[in-house]
Amino acid sequence: MKHLSIAATAAILAQNVAGQAMLRFACSQLVVDRVDPIVNPGMLYTPIFTRLWSTCTSCSFVEDLSNYWTAVMFFKNKEGQYQRVPQVGNGGPQGKLINNGGLDVYYIPSGKTTAFAKGFRMIAGDAGNTQDSAVDKSNICHRCWTSTNEDQFIGGAPCSGSDTVAIPKSPTCKMIRQTIIFPACWDGKNLDSVDHKTHVAYGTGGFGGASGGGNCPTSHPVKLPQVMFELMWNVTEFSDQGLWPSDGSDPFIYSMDLGGSAAHGDYVFGWKDDTLQRAMDQGCNLNHDCAGAGLHYQAPELYNACTIPQQAPEEVDGWLQGLPMGGSIVKV
Ligand SMILES: *[C@@H]1O[C@H](CO)[C@@H](O)[C@H](O)[C@H]1NC(C)=O
């Protein structure tokens, strides 16, 4: 399946790992394109990796040339037309992150962690899943953000409380916060696996959510930094129920034409040299310069300027007569 994803090279909110240093930074949108490079490497369009490995980074750390992808959210109106849901940056008690689209990335250490090896990649979630019950909501979830301001924090720790696997469907939600938490335990051998998942595992011992990943099982004994994506979808302009499909179908869906059960993220490690390992070891925090690990923060004007052209040129904005699924979707 190929669908629109956001690519970015390159919340835990204070209350869940109080006092815990972690990286938390913005990665703006590099491109919105019909690719999902780990799930469908190289499909139809020429080599995705070489094209996506831009020489700049759209993230606020200069040293982060990792690739991050996730699906794009669309609103569907009662006429069956679609519009891509705008994204906003992220606020909250840990400070405001400025994004041009894209996502916020966290690397959360818990105890001694081993940074990813060169060539490492993995997927969290399943782009084809239609069963909410098949998803552990402490890892992949959505939050109904009743405030129109992302700075006004809503709820508790990521993927806790009333967060849901499904994309919330209520006119009270002015934004929808999406969280994708990756497995933090590695088999210590394989940089990838056939399903892009079995070389990693979620921890055990009741440490769900953005806690750093819990205890690693003996099959996957190596503790990795816990990677988390956070996205703020601004649904304010679509929150009037009078605009929604009258047949009861979901007004908010991902670009695979599926709901929250199919939320997923792709990760390809790409930090320069051993900067991520040093950042974890030295307790580098949030999106600040961290001299001990050689991390340099760059301003939004710089990382927002890093974009690449679509490989599959097509309309992705404004009202569309269908999802950009590879057909000839015309603008309304
Ligand atoms: C969210 O969308 C609404 C409606 O378009 C807009 O007024 C508001 O400024 C947006 N919020 C942010 C934080 O950009």
The ligand as a Tripos MOL2 file, in Angstrom:
@<TRIPOS>MOLECULE
LIG
   14    14     1     0     0
SMALL
NO_CHARGES

@<TRIPOS>ATOM
      1 C1         -6.0930   26.0080   13.9660 C.3       1 LIG1
      2 O1         -7.0310   26.2460   12.9580 O.3       1 LIG1
      3 C2         -7.8790   27.3720   13.2100 C.3       1 LIG1
      4 C3         -8.9480   27.4010   12.1260 C.3       1 LIG1
      5 O2         -8.3780   27.4190   10.8540 O.3       1 LIG1
      6 C4         -7.0330   28.6350   13.2600 C.3       1 LIG1
      7 O3         -7.8540   29.7500   13.5440 O.3       1 LIG1
      8 C5         -5.9930   28.4680   14.3600 C.3       1 LIG1
      9 O4         -5.1390   29.5890   14.3570 O.3       1 LIG1
     10 C6         -5.1750   27.2130   14.1420 C.3       1 LIG1
     11 N1         -4.3320   26.9950   15.3070 N.am      1 LIG1
     12 C7         -3.0320   27.0950   15.2580 C.2       1 LIG1
     13 C8         -2.3280   26.8820   16.5450 C.3       1 LIG1
     14 O5         -2.4080   27.3050   14.2220 O.2       1 LIG1
@<TRIPOS>BOND
     1     1     2 1
     2     1    10 1
     3     2     3 1
     4     3     4 1
     5     3     6 1
     6     4     5 1
     7     6     7 1
     8     6     8 1
     9     8     9 1
    10     8    10 1
    11    10    11 1
    12    11    12 1
    13    12    13 1
    14    12    14 2
@<TRIPOS>SUBSTRUCTURE
     1 LIG1         1 GROUP 0 **** ****
